[in-house]
Amino acid sequence: MADSAAPRPTVLVTGAGGRTGQMVYNKLRERPDQFVARGLVRTEESKQKIGGADDVYVADIREADHLGPAVQGVDALVILTSASPKMKPGFDPTKGGRPEFYYEDGAYPEQVDWIGQKNQIDAAKAAGVKHIVLVGSMGGTNPNHPLNSLGNGNILVWKRKSEQYLADSGVPYTIIRPGGLQDKDGGVRELIVGKDDELLQTDTKAIPRADVAEVCVQALQYEEVKFKAFDLASKPEGVGTPTKDFKALFSQVTARF
């Protein structure tokens, strides 16, 4: 662990208005002896929703020149921005079939998950940020993954493109690719790391958002996890031993992408 006399790193969490991003922002704020937290959200409304503190910046990640103030003086960046498909109205689950999804104009994965994330990586690199943690998604090895067909957005294709851009950026990085996100309690499951979507072929391919958020915070603290990428899932609650030793978890990660 860092020497207690060392200055606390300033950490910017983008997508801080989202469900997982807000958890990371809150976890950092709950550890003021370890971190100086900053959040970035898209709207003033989101800023108020997460407490409206002075450390929350409002900026559009699709506009490269909007990001300067938020990344100035930042030591580490946690990227949790993501395009979000909306369900078309009028779906009646009682009639069978599947709902249709769409992305709002200007909020397609290409603009948010590729251009928006590329802008964040570029701005962070220019500001001298020393570590970027990017939360992507499992499923990126399969171009025909069903998530890509949602709203014709190819979301995993664009996420993977920005993951590759980060890996090639020269900035120390950690790429976390969680499985299906669950709104369940964190800290009560055994976490599993993998690579190349191998976990998708198993029964353990989901993970609580709270555990993803904790892994993001832990990843900021260990050198072992820089220049690494891993898939992340969990065993069901009650199976195995809840993960407490993150250094041991991260030591299992060998892949750089």
C-alpha positions in Angstrom: 0.0 0.0 0.0 1.1 3.6 -0.5 3.1 5.3 2.2 0.8 7.3 4.4 2.9 10.4 3.9 2.4 10.2 0.2 0.0 12.8 -1.2 -3.5 11.4 -1.9 -4.2 10.9 -5.6 -6.9 12.9 -7.2 -9.2 10.5 -9.1 -11.8 11.6 -11.7 -14.8 9.3 -12.3 -16.6 10.0 -15.5 -20.2 8.7 -16.0 -20.6 9.6 -12.3 -24.3 10.0 -12.7 -24.7 6.4 -13.9 -25.5 3.5 -11.5 -22.0 2.1 -11.3 -20.2 5.4 -11.8 -22.1 6.9 -8.8 -21.0 4.0 -6.7 -17.3 4.5 -7.6 -17.6 8.3 -6.9 -19.2 7.6 -3.5 -16.6 4.9 -2.6 -13.8 7.4 -3.3 -15.5 10.1 -1.2 -15.9 7.6 1.6 -12.1 7.2 1.7 -10.9 10.8 2.1 -7.7 9.6 3.7 -6.8 7.7 0.5 -8.3 9.7 -2.4 -9.4 13.1 -3.5 -12.6 12.4 -5.5 -13.9 14.2 -8.6 -16.9 13.3 -10.7 -17.9 14.2 -14.2 -21.5 14.1 -15.4 -23.3 15.2 -18.6 -26.0 17.5 -17.1 -26.6 19.9 -14.2 -29.5 17.6 -13.3 -27.1 14.6 -12.9 -24.8 16.8 -10.8 -27.6 17.6 -8.4 -28.7 14.0 -8.3 -25.3 12.9 -6.9 -25.1 15.6 -4.3 -24.1 18.7 -6.4 -20.7 19.0 -4.7 -18.0 21.4 -6.1 -15.9 18.3 -7.1 -18.5 17.3 -9.8 -17.9 18.7 -13.2 -20.5 19.0 -16.0 -19.1 18.3 -19.5 -20.1 16.7 -22.8 -17.5 13.9 -23.4 -18.3 14.1 -27.1 -16.7 17.5 -27.2 -13.0 17.1 -26.7 -12.5 20.8 -25.7 -15.0 20.4 -22.8 -12.8 18.1 -20.8 -9.8 20.2 -19.9 -10.9 21.6 -16.5 -12.1 18.2 -15.2 -8.8 16.4 -15.9 -6.5 19.2 -14.8 -4.4 18.0 -11.9 -5.9 14.5 -12.0 -3.7 11.5 -11.1 -6.1 8.7 -12.2 -9.1 8.5 -14.4 -11.9 5.9 -14.1 -14.0 5.8 -17.2 -17.6 4.7 -16.6 -19.4 6.5 -19.4 -21.5 4.3 -21.7 -24.2 4.7 -24.3 -27.5 3.5 -23.0 -30.2 1.9 -25.2 -33.8 3.0 -24.6 -36.8 0.7 -25.0 -39.3 1.7 -27.7 -42.6 2.6 -26.1 -45.6 0.3 -26.7 -44.0 -3.0 -25.8 -46.5 -5.4 -24.3 -44.8 -8.3 -22.5 -48.0 -10.3 -22.3 -48.0 -10.6 -26.2 -44.6 -12.3 -26.3 -41.9 -11.3 -28.7 -39.1 -8.9 -27.7 -39.0 -5.2 -27.0 -37.2 -3.0 -29.6 -34.5 -0.7 -28.5 -33.1 2.6 -29.9 -30.4 5.1 -29.0 -31.2 8.8 -28.8 -29.9 11.0 -31.5 -26.2 11.8 -30.9 -26.0 9.2 -28.2 -25.1 6.1 -30.2 -22.3 3.9 -29.0 -20.0 5.3 -31.8 -20.4 8.8 -30.3 -20.3 7.9 -26.6 -18.3 4.7 -26.3 -15.8 5.4 -29.1 -15.5 9.2 -29.7 -16.4 10.1 -26.1 -14.0 7.6 -24.6 -11.2 8.5 -27.0 -11.7 12.2 -26.1 -11.3 11.3 -22.4 -8.1 9.2 -23.0 -6.6 12.0 -25.1 -7.5 14.7 -22.5 -6.1 12.6 -19.7 -2.9 11.9 -21.6 -2.4 15.6 -22.3 -3.0 16.4 -18.7 -0.4 13.9 -17.5 -2.8 11.5 -15.9 -0.8 8.5 -14.6 -3.4 5.7 -14.7 -6.7 5.1 -16.6 -9.2 2.5 -15.4 -11.7 1.7 -18.2 -14.8 -0.3 -17.6 -15.8 -2.1 -20.8 -17.9 -5.2 -21.1 -17.5 -8.9 -21.7 -18.6 -10.1 -25.1 -16.3 -8.0 -27.2 -14.5 -11.0 -28.8 -17.8 -11.9 -30.6 -18.9 -9.4 -33.4 -22.2 -11.2 -33.5 -23.0 -10.7 -29.8 -26.7 -10.0 -29.4 -25.9 -6.7 -27.6 -24.5 -5.4 -30.8 -27.9 -5.6 -32.6 -29.7 -3.4 -30.0 -30.7 -0.3 -31.8 -28.1 -1.2 -34.5 -25.6 0.4 -32.2 -22.8 -2.2 -32.3 -22.0 -1.2 -28.7 -19.4 -3.9 -28.0 -17.6 -3.2 -31.2 -17.2 0.5 -30.3 -16.3 -0.3 -26.7 -13.6 -2.7 -27.8 -12.2 0.0 -30.2 -11.8 2.4 -27.3 -10.2 -0.4 -25.2 -7.7 -0.9 -27.9 -7.1 2.8 -28.2 -6.4 3.0 -24.5 -4.0 0.0 -24.6 -2.1 1.7 -27.4 -2.0 5.1 -25.7 1.1 4.6 -23.6 -0.7 5.6 -20.4 -0.7 2.9 -17.7 -4.2 1.3 -18.0 -6.4 -1.2 -16.4 -9.3 -2.5 -18.6 -12.1 -4.2 -16.6 -14.7 -6.1 -18.6 -17.6 -7.2 -16.3 -20.2 -9.7 -17.2 -23.9 -9.0 -16.7 -24.4 -6.3 -14.1 -26.7 -7.0 -11.2 -28.3 -4.6 -8.7 -27.3 -6.7 -5.7 -25.2 -6.3 -2.6 -21.5 -6.0 -3.0 -18.8 -7.5 -0.9 -20.5 -10.9 -0.3 -19.3 -12.9 -3.3 -16.2 -14.5 -4.5 -15.0 -12.6 -7.5 -13.5 -14.3 -10.6 -11.2 -12.9 -13.2 -10.8 -14.3 -16.7 -9.9 -13.4 -20.3 -11.1 -13.6 -23.9 -14.8 -14.0 -22.8 -14.1 -17.5 -21.5 -16.3 -16.9 -18.5 -19.3 -16.4 -20.9 -19.2 -20.2 -21.5 -19.7 -20.8 -17.8 -22.5 -20.4 -15.3 -20.7 -17.6 -13.5 -20.9 -14.6 -15.9 -22.7 -12.0 -13.8 -21.5 -9.6 -11.1 -23.1 -7.0 -8.8 -22.4 -3.4 -9.8 -21.2 -2.7 -6.3 -18.5 -5.3 -6.8 -17.4 -3.8 -10.1 -17.2 -0.4 -8.3 -15.1 -1.8 -5.6 -12.7 -3.5 -8.1 -12.3 -0.1 -9.8 -11.3 1.5 -6.5 -9.0 -1.3 -5.6 -7.4 -1.2 -9.1 -6.2 2.3 -8.3 -4.1 0.9 -5.5 -2.0 -1.9 -7.0 0.8 -1.7 -9.5 0.2 -5.3 -10.5 -2.9 -4.4 -12.4 -1.4 -1.7 -14.6 -1.1 -2.5 -18.3 -3.6 -5.3 -17.7 -7.1 -6.3 -19.0 -9.4 -8.8 -17.4 -13.0 -10.1 -17.5 -14.8 -10.0 -14.2 -17.6 -12.1 -12.8 -18.7 -13.6 -9.5 -19.8 -16.8 -7.9 -23.3 -16.9 -6.5 -23.8 -15.5 -3.0 -23.0 -18.3 -0.5 -20.7 -20.2 -2.9 -16.9 -19.9 -2.2 -15.4 -17.1 0.0 -16.2 -13.4 -0.4 -13.2 -11.7 -2.0 -11.3 -9.5 0.4 -7.7 -9.8 -0.9 -7.6 -7.8 -4.1 -3.9 -8.1 -4.5 -4.3 -11.9 -4.8 -7.2 -11.5 -7.2 -5.2 -9.1 -9.4 -2.1 -11.3 -9.3 -4.2 -13.9 -11.3 -4.4 -11.4 -14.2 -1.9 -11.9 -16.9 -3.4 -10.6 -20.1 -2.5 -7.2 -21.4 -5.6 -6.9 -23.5 
